[in-house]
Amino acid sequence: MSANASQQLDAIATHLGALRNGGSGSVTALSNEARASTELLAALPPRYGEVLLNLLDRLESSALFSEESCSFSQKDLLDNLQVWAGKARGQLVS
């Protein structure tokens, strides 16, 4: 396991936690961090990158609209990103 890949996943998890807990996090910061995590994405099977980018695209779209007017639930997307991060961590340690 690459130390940088693990650090990149930790950074994504930190941004995700801030957003999920209503803290000072932003969708833009999470998205930028995740999209720049090239070592992490290279260390994971290709489908992980595809799923992550899909979730980020939907999350960014949901941030443009109020919760009521968007077809994507930001809470559900953040929950799905949390699941993704857990599975990604499992892939890195196996």
N, CA, C and O atoms as a MOPAC input file, in Angstrom:
PM7 MOZYME 1SCF
protein

 N      0.84900 1    -1.18700 1     0.00000 1
 C      0.00000 1     0.00000 1     0.00000 1
 C      0.88600 1     1.23900 1     0.00000 1
 O      1.82900 1     1.34000 1     0.78500 1
 N      0.58400 1     2.15200 1    -0.86200 1
 C      1.31000 1     3.40900 1    -0.94900 1
 C      0.90400 1     4.32900 1     0.20500 1
 O     -0.28200 1     4.50900 1     0.48200 1
 N      1.89600 1     4.90100 1     0.86500 1
 C      1.60300 1     5.84100 1     1.95700 1
 C      0.86300 1     7.05800 1     1.42100 1
 O     -0.03500 1     7.58300 1     2.07900 1
 N      1.23800 1     7.50600 1     0.22700 1
 C      0.56300 1     8.66600 1    -0.35500 1
 C     -0.89400 1     8.36300 1    -0.67500 1
 O     -1.76200 1     9.21000 1    -0.46400 1
 N     -1.17200 1     7.16900 1    -1.17900 1
 C     -2.55400 1     6.78200 1    -1.46800 1
 C     -3.37600 1     6.79400 1    -0.18400 1
 O     -4.50900 1     7.27300 1    -0.16600 1
 N     -2.80200 1     6.26800 1     0.87700 1
 C     -3.49800 1     6.25700 1     2.16200 1
 C     -3.71800 1     7.67300 1     2.68400 1
 O     -4.78600 1     7.98000 1     3.21400 1
 N     -2.72400 1     8.53000 1     2.53700 1
 C     -2.85700 1     9.92800 1     2.96500 1
 C     -3.92300 1    10.64500 1     2.14700 1
 O     -4.68300 1    11.45200 1     2.68200 1
 N     -3.97700 1    10.35600 1     0.86700 1
 C     -4.99200 1    10.98600 1     0.01700 1
 C     -6.38500 1    10.53100 1     0.43200 1
 O     -7.32000 1    11.33100 1     0.45500 1
 N     -6.52900 1     9.24000 1     0.76000 1
 C     -7.82400 1     8.74600 1     1.22300 1
 C     -8.18600 1     9.38700 1     2.56400 1
 O     -9.34600 1     9.72800 1     2.79300 1
 N     -7.20700 1     9.54900 1     3.44400 1
 C     -7.45800 1    10.21200 1     4.73000 1
 C     -7.93800 1    11.64700 1     4.51900 1
 O     -8.84000 1    12.11100 1     5.21600 1
 N     -7.33600 1    12.34700 1     3.55700 1
 C     -7.73100 1    13.73200 1     3.27800 1
 C     -9.16600 1    13.79300 1     2.75500 1
 O     -9.93600 1    14.67300 1     3.14100 1
 N     -9.51900 1    12.85700 1     1.87700 1
 C    -10.90000 1    12.79000 1     1.37600 1
 C    -11.84800 1    12.52700 1     2.53600 1
 O    -12.89000 1    13.17100 1     2.65000 1
 N    -11.48800 1    11.58000 1     3.39500 1
 C    -12.33500 1    11.24000 1     4.53600 1
 C    -12.51600 1    12.42500 1     5.47300 1
 O    -13.59400 1    12.60900 1     6.03900 1
 N    -11.46900 1    13.23400 1     5.64500 1
 C    -11.56400 1    14.42200 1     6.49900 1
 C    -12.55300 1    15.42800 1     5.91600 1
 O    -13.40400 1    15.95000 1     6.63600 1
 N    -12.44600 1    15.70000 1     4.61900 1
 C    -13.39300 1    16.61900 1     3.96400 1
 C    -14.81800 1    16.06400 1     4.02600 1
 O    -15.77500 1    16.79900 1     4.26800 1
 N    -14.93700 1    14.77300 1     3.80500 1
 C    -16.24300 1    14.13200 1     3.84100 1
 C    -16.85600 1    14.23500 1     5.23300 1
 O    -18.04000 1    14.54100 1     5.37300 1
 N    -16.05400 1    13.98200 1     6.25200 1
 C    -16.54300 1    14.08700 1     7.62500 1
 C    -17.00600 1    15.49300 1     7.96400 1
 O    -18.02400 1    15.67300 1     8.63200 1
 N    -16.25600 1    16.49300 1     7.50100 1
 C    -16.64400 1    17.87900 1     7.75900 1
 C    -17.98700 1    18.19200 1     7.11300 1
 O    -18.81900 1    18.87300 1     7.71300 1
 N    -18.20200 1    17.70800 1     5.91100 1
 C    -19.47900 1    17.94600 1     5.22700 1
 C    -20.62600 1    17.19200 1     5.89800 1
 O    -21.71100 1    17.74200 1     6.08700 1
 N    -20.38300 1    15.95000 1     6.25100 1
 C    -21.45100 1    15.12100 1     6.84300 1
 C    -21.86200 1    15.62800 1     8.21400 1
 O    -23.01000 1    15.45600 1     8.62300 1
 N    -20.93200 1    16.25000 1     8.92400 1
 C    -21.22300 1    16.72800 1    10.27200 1
 C    -21.64500 1    18.18800 1    10.29600 1
 O    -21.73200 1    18.79600 1    11.36300 1
 N    -21.91000 1    18.75200 1     9.11700 1
 C    -22.36900 1    20.13600 1     9.05200 1
 C    -21.30400 1    21.14100 1     9.44500 1
 O    -21.60800 1    22.26700 1     9.83800 1
 N    -20.06500 1    20.72600 1     9.33500 1
 C    -18.96400 1    21.59900 1     9.71900 1
 C    -18.61200 1    22.59800 1     8.64000 1
 O    -19.46500 1    23.03500 1     7.86800 1
 N    -17.35400 1    22.94500 1     8.60000 1
 C    -16.90700 1    23.99600 1     7.69600 1
 C    -16.50600 1    23.47900 1     6.31800 1
 O    -15.96700 1    24.22900 1     5.50400 1
 N    -16.76500 1    22.21800 1     6.06100 1
 C    -16.37900 1    21.64600 1     4.77800 1
 C    -17.22700 1    22.16500 1     3.63000 1
 O    -18.32900 1    22.67800 1     3.82300 1
 N    -16.67800 1    22.01600 1     2.42300 1
 C    -17.43400 1    22.41100 1     1.24300 1
 C    -17.36700 1    21.29700 1     0.20500 1
 O    -16.41100 1    20.52300 1     0.16100 1
 N    -18.39200 1    21.23200 1    -0.61800 1
 C    -18.42500 1    20.25600 1    -1.70000 1
 C    -17.24900 1    20.47600 1    -2.63700 1
 O    -16.64000 1    19.51900 1    -3.11600 1
 N    -16.93400 1    21.72700 1    -2.89400 1
 C    -15.82200 1    22.05400 1    -3.79400 1
 C    -14.50100 1    21.53300 1    -3.24500 1
 O    -13.70500 1    20.96100 1    -3.99000 1
 N    -14.26100 1    21.72300 1    -1.95400 1
 C    -13.01000 1    21.24700 1    -1.34900 1
 C    -12.92300 1    19.72900 1    -1.41500 1
 O    -11.87200 1    19.17800 1    -1.74200 1
 N    -14.01600 1    19.05900 1    -1.10900 1
 C    -14.03800 1    17.59300 1    -1.17900 1
 C    -13.78800 1    17.13100 1    -2.60500 1
 O    -12.97000 1    16.24200 1    -2.84100 1
 N    -14.48300 1    17.72700 1    -3.54200 1
 C    -14.36100 1    17.32900 1    -4.94100 1
 C    -12.94900 1    17.56500 1    -5.46300 1
 O    -12.38100 1    16.70300 1    -6.13200 1
 N    -12.38300 1    18.73200 1    -5.16000 1
 C    -11.02700 1    19.04000 1    -5.61200 1
 C    -10.01800 1    18.06700 1    -5.02000 1
 O     -9.12200 1    17.59200 1    -5.71700 1
 N    -10.16600 1    17.77200 1    -3.73500 1
 C     -9.26400 1    16.83700 1    -3.06600 1
 C     -9.36100 1    15.45200 1    -3.70300 1
 O     -8.34200 1    14.82100 1    -3.98500 1
 N    -10.57200 1    14.99100 1    -3.92400 1
 C    -10.77200 1    13.65000 1    -4.48300 1
 C    -10.25900 1    13.56400 1    -5.91600 1
 O     -9.60200 1    12.59100 1    -6.28400 1
 N    -10.55200 1    14.56500 1    -6.71200 1
 C    -10.12000 1    14.54000 1    -8.11300 1
 C     -8.59600 1    14.64100 1    -8.25200 1
 O     -8.03100 1    14.17200 1    -9.24000 1
 N     -7.93700 1    15.24800 1    -7.27100 1
 C     -6.47700 1    15.38600 1    -7.31200 1
 C     -5.75000 1    14.17700 1    -6.71000 1
 O     -4.52000 1    14.13900 1    -6.69100 1
 N     -6.49100 1    13.21700 1    -6.23200 1
 C     -5.90600 1    12.05600 1    -5.55200 1
 C     -5.48400 1    10.98600 1    -6.55000 1
 O     -6.01200 1     9.87400 1    -6.54900 1
 N     -4.54100 1    11.33200 1    -7.38900 1
 C     -4.14400 1    10.43700 1    -8.48300 1
 C     -3.47100 1     9.15900 1    -7.99300 1
 O     -3.67900 1     8.09200 1    -8.57200 1
 N     -2.67400 1     9.25100 1    -6.94500 1
 C     -2.02200 1     8.03600 1    -6.43400 1
 C     -3.04000 1     7.08500 1    -5.82400 1
 O     -2.92500 1     5.86800 1    -5.97200 1
 N     -4.02500 1     7.63200 1    -5.14500 1
 C     -5.08400 1     6.80300 1    -4.57800 1
 C     -5.84100 1     6.09000 1    -5.69200 1
 O     -6.03900 1     4.87600 1    -5.63800 1
 N     -6.26000 1     6.84100 1    -6.69300 1
 C     -7.03000 1     6.24500 1    -7.78500 1
 C     -6.20500 1     5.21600 1    -8.55800 1
 O     -6.74900 1     4.22200 1    -9.03800 1
 N     -4.90800 1     5.44700 1    -8.67900 1
 C     -4.04000 1     4.48800 1    -9.36700 1
 C     -3.87000 1     3.20400 1    -8.55800 1
 O     -3.64700 1     2.13600 1    -9.12800 1
 N     -3.97400 1     3.30700 1    -7.23800 1
 C     -3.79500 1     2.14600 1    -6.37100 1
 C     -5.06200 1     1.29400 1    -6.26600 1
 O     -5.01300 1     0.16900 1    -5.77000 1
 N     -6.17500 1     1.81900 1    -6.72200 1
 C     -7.46400 1     1.12100 1    -6.63800 1
 C     -7.84100 1     0.53500 1    -7.98900 1
 O     -7.36300 1     0.99900 1    -9.02400 1
 N     -8.70300 1    -0.49100 1    -7.98600 1
 C     -9.22200 1    -0.99000 1    -9.26200 1
 C     -9.93400 1     0.13800 1   -10.02100 1
 O    -10.50600 1     1.03000 1    -9.39300 1
 N     -9.90900 1     0.11300 1   -11.35500 1
 C    -10.48600 1     1.20500 1   -12.16100 1
 C    -11.93000 1     1.54700 1   -11.81900 1
 O    -12.31700 1     2.71300 1   -11.89600 1
 N    -12.72400 1     0.56900 1   -11.44600 1
 C    -14.13800 1     0.85300 1   -11.16300 1
 C    -14.29700 1     1.81300 1    -9.97900 1
 O    -15.29400 1     2.53100 1    -9.90100 1
 N    -13.33400 1     1.83500 1    -9.06200 1
 C    -13.41100 1     2.75500 1    -7.93600 1
 C    -13.33000 1     4.20500 1    -8.41400 1
 O    -14.05100 1     5.06700 1    -7.91200 1
 N    -12.46900 1     4.46900 1    -9.36500 1
 C    -12.36500 1     5.80900 1    -9.92400 1
 C    -13.63600 1     6.22200 1   -10.63400 1
 O    -14.08900 1     7.36000 1   -10.51300 1
 N    -14.21300 1     5.28100 1   -11.38100 1
 C    -15.45600 1     5.56900 1   -12.10400 1
 C    -16.57900 1     5.91100 1   -11.14300 1
 O    -17.31700 1     6.87400 1   -11.35400 1
 N    -16.70600 1     5.12000 1   -10.08800 1
 C    -17.76600 1     5.35500 1    -9.10700 1
 C    -17.54100 1     6.67900 1    -8.39200 1
 O    -18.48100 1     7.45200 1    -8.20400 1
 N    -16.30400 1     6.94500 1    -7.99200 1
 C    -15.99800 1     8.19400 1    -7.29600 1
 C    -16.34600 1     9.39700 1    -8.15600 1
 O    -17.00500 1    10.32300 1    -7.68400 1
 N    -15.91600 1     9.39700 1    -9.39900 1
 C    -16.18600 1    10.53900 1   -10.27200 1
 C    -17.68100 1    10.72500 1   -10.50300 1
 O    -18.16400 1    11.85600 1   -10.56500 1
 N    -18.41200 1     9.62500 1   -10.63100 1
 C    -19.86200 1     9.69600 1   -10.79300 1
 C    -20.50400 1    10.33300 1    -9.55800 1
 O    -21.35500 1    11.21400 1    -9.67900 1
 N    -20.09400 1     9.88600 1    -8.38100 1
 C    -20.65000 1    10.44200 1    -7.14400 1
 C    -20.29600 1    11.92400 1    -7.00100 1
 O    -21.12900 1    12.73100 1    -6.59000 1
 N    -19.05800 1    12.27300 1    -7.34200 1
 C    -18.64900 1    13.67700 1    -7.24800 1
 C    -19.42600 1    14.56000 1    -8.21300 1
 O    -19.81400 1    15.67500 1    -7.86400 1
 N    -19.65500 1    14.06600 1    -9.42100 1
 C    -20.44600 1    14.84000 1   -10.39300 1
 C    -21.84200 1    15.11600 1    -9.85500 1
 O    -22.34500 1    16.23500 1    -9.95500 1
 N    -22.46000 1    14.09800 1    -9.28800 1
 C    -23.81400 1    14.27700 1    -8.74500 1
 C    -23.80100 1    15.18300 1    -7.52000 1
 O    -24.70500 1    15.99800 1    -7.33600 1
 N    -22.76800 1    15.03900 1    -6.67500 1
 C    -22.67000 1    15.88000 1    -5.48800 1
 C    -22.49000 1    17.35000 1    -5.86600 1
 O    -23.09600 1    18.23500 1    -5.26100 1
 N    -21.65400 1    17.59700 1    -6.86600 1
 C    -21.46000 1    18.97200 1    -7.33100 1
 C    -22.76000 1    19.53600 1    -7.89700 1
 O    -23.08000 1    20.70400 1    -7.67500 1
 N    -23.50300 1    18.71900 1    -8.61900 1
 C    -24.79300 1    19.17500 1    -9.15600 1
 C    -25.75800 1    19.48900 1    -8.02800 1
 O    -26.48800 1    20.47800 1    -8.09300 1
 N    -25.76900 1    18.66100 1    -6.99800 1
 C    -26.70000 1    18.88700 1    -5.89200 1
 C    -26.36800 1    20.16100 1    -5.13600 1
 O    -27.25200 1    20.79700 1    -4.56300 1
 N    -25.08900 1    20.53600 1    -5.13500 1
 C    -24.67800 1    21.75100 1    -4.42100 1
 C    -25.14300 1    23.02200 1    -5.13900 1
 O    -25.19800 1    24.09300 1    -4.53500 1
 N    -25.47300 1    22.90400 1    -6.41100 1
 C    -25.91000 1    24.06600 1    -7.17900 1
 C    -27.36200 1    24.44900 1    -6.90500 1
 O    -27.77600 1    25.57200 1    -7.19400 1
 N    -28.12400 1    23.52700 1    -6.35400 1
 C    -29.55400 1    23.74300 1    -6.13500 1
 C    -29.90100 1    23.52300 1    -4.67400 1
 O    -29.14200 1    22.90100 1    -3.93000 1
 N    -31.03900 1    24.03300 1    -4.27400 1
 C    -31.51600 1    23.73400 1    -2.93100 1
 C    -31.91800 1    22.26200 1    -2.90500 1
 O    -32.20500 1    21.66700 1    -3.94400 1
 N    -31.93500 1    21.69700 1    -1.73200 1
 C    -32.24100 1    20.26700 1    -1.56900 1
 C    -33.57300 1    19.89000 1    -2.23300 1
 O    -33.70400 1    18.79900 1    -2.78800 1
 N    -34.55000 1    20.78600 1    -2.17500 1
 C    -35.87300 1    20.46700 1    -2.70900 1
 C    -35.90300 1    20.44300 1    -4.23600 1
 O    -36.70300 1    19.71500 1    -4.82300 1
 N    -35.05500 1    21.21900 1    -4.87800 1
 C    -35.15000 1    21.32900 1    -6.33200 1
 C    -34.19100 1    20.40700 1    -7.07300 1
 O    -34.17700 1    20.39500 1    -8.30400 1
 N    -33.41000 1    19.65700 1    -6.36300 1
 C    -32.42200 1    18.79100 1    -7.00200 1
 C    -32.85900 1    17.34200 1    -6.88700 1
 O    -33.39600 1    16.92300 1    -5.86200 1
 N    -32.62400 1    16.58300 1    -7.94700 1
 C    -33.03000 1    15.18100 1    -7.92200 1
 C    -32.04800 1    14.31600 1    -7.14000 1
 O    -32.32200 1    13.14100 1    -6.89500 1
 N    -30.90400 1    14.88300 1    -6.74400 1
 C    -29.91400 1    14.13800 1    -5.96700 1
 C    -29.95400 1    14.61100 1    -4.52000 1
 O    -29.85800 1    15.80800 1    -4.24900 1
 N    -30.09200 1    13.68600 1    -3.60800 1
 C    -30.04800 1    14.01700 1    -2.18900 1
 C    -28.58700 1    14.12500 1    -1.76400 1
 O    -27.83500 1    13.15400 1    -1.84900 1
 N    -28.19200 1    15.30800 1    -1.30700 1
 C    -26.81000 1    15.50500 1    -0.89700 1
 C    -26.44700 1    14.57200 1     0.25600 1
 O    -25.33600 1    14.04100 1     0.29200 1
 N    -27.36000 1    14.36800 1     1.18800 1
 C    -27.09500 1    13.46100 1     2.31200 1
 C    -26.85700 1    12.04900 1     1.80800 1
 O    -25.92200 1    11.38600 1     2.25500 1
 N    -27.68100 1    11.58000 1     0.89100 1
 C    -27.50100 1    10.22800 1     0.34700 1
 C    -26.18000 1    10.10700 1    -0.40700 1
 O    -25.50000 1     9.08500 1    -0.31000 1
 N    -25.81700 1    11.13800 1    -1.15200 1
 C    -24.55000 1    11.10900 1    -1.87700 1
 C    -23.36400 1    11.08500 1    -0.92000 1
 O    -22.38700 1    10.37500 1    -1.16000 1
 N    -23.44300 1    11.85700 1     0.16400 1
 C    -22.37400 1    11.83700 1     1.16200 1
 C    -22.29400 1    10.47100 1     1.84400 1
 O    -21.20500 1     9.97000 1     2.12300 1
 N    -23.46100 1     9.87600 1     2.11000 1
 C    -23.47900 1     8.51700 1     2.67600 1
 C    -22.81900 1     7.52900 1     1.71800 1
 O    -22.05000 1     6.66700 1     2.14100 1
 N    -23.12200 1     7.65700 1     0.42800 1
 C    -22.53000 1     6.76600 1    -0.56700 1
 C    -21.02100 1     6.98400 1    -0.68200 1
 O    -20.26900 1     6.02800 1    -0.87400 1
 N    -20.57900 1     8.22300 1    -0.56600 1
 C    -19.14700 1     8.49900 1    -0.57800 1
 C    -18.46500 1     7.90000 1     0.65000 1
 O    -17.32400 1     7.44300 1     0.57100 1
 N    -19.15800 1     7.90400 1     1.77500 1
 C    -18.61100 1     7.28500 1     2.98500 1
 C    -18.43600 1     5.78200 1     2.77800 1
 O    -17.42100 1     5.21300 1     3.18000 1
 N    -19.41400 1     5.14500 1     2.15900 1
 C    -19.31700 1     3.71400 1     1.84200 1
 C    -18.15000 1     3.48500 1     0.88200 1
 O    -17.36300 1     2.55600 1     1.06200 1
 N    -18.04400 1     4.34000 1    -0.13900 1
 C    -16.95300 1     4.22400 1    -1.10100 1
 C    -15.60600 1     4.30000 1    -0.38900 1
 O    -14.71600 1     3.49200 1    -0.65400 1
 N    -15.45600 1     5.27200 1     0.51400 1
 C    -14.18800 1     5.45300 1     1.23400 1
 C    -13.85500 1     4.21400 1     2.07000 1
 O    -12.69800 1     3.79900 1     2.13300 1
 N    -14.85600 1     3.63200 1     2.70200 1
 C    -14.61700 1     2.42300 1     3.48600 1
 C    -14.16400 1     1.25400 1     2.62500 1
 O    -13.24500 1     0.51900 1     2.98700 1
 N    -14.81000 1     1.09400 1     1.49800 1
 C    -14.42400 1     0.01100 1     0.58400 1
 C    -13.05400 1     0.27300 1    -0.03100 1
 O    -12.27200 1    -0.65700 1    -0.22900 1
 N    -12.76300 1     1.53600 1    -0.33200 1
 C    -11.44700 1     1.88700 1    -0.87800 1
 C    -10.35900 1     1.57100 1     0.15300 1
 O     -9.30100 1     1.05300 1    -0.20200 1
 N    -10.61600 1     1.87800 1     1.41400 1
 C     -9.64600 1     1.58300 1     2.44500 1
 C     -9.41600 1     0.07600 1     2.54300 1
 O     -8.28500 1    -0.37400 1     2.72700 1
 N    -10.48300 1    -0.69500 1     2.42100 1
 C    -10.35300 1    -2.14600 1     2.42500 1
 C     -9.49700 1    -2.65300 1     1.26600 1
 O     -8.72800 1    -3.60100 1     1.42800 1
 N     -9.62900 1    -2.03000 1     0.10500 1
 C     -8.81900 1    -2.41000 1    -1.05800 1
 C     -7.34800 1    -2.07100 1    -0.84500 1
 O     -6.46700 1    -2.81500 1    -1.27600 1
 N     -7.08400 1    -0.95100 1    -0.18100 1
 C     -5.70300 1    -0.53600 1     0.02400 1
 C     -4.95800 1    -1.46000 1     0.99000 1
 O     -3.75700 1    -1.67900 1     0.83600 1
 N     -5.65500 1    -1.99200 1     1.96500 1
 C     -4.98800 1    -2.85600 1     2.95600 1
 C     -4.94300 1    -4.31000 1     2.54500 1
 O     -4.21300 1    -5.09700 1     3.14900 1
 N     -5.70300 1    -4.68500 1     1.53700 1
 C     -5.69300 1    -6.10300 1     1.13900 1
 C     -4.62200 1    -6.40300 1     0.10400 1
 O     -4.48700 1    -7.54600 1    -0.33100 1

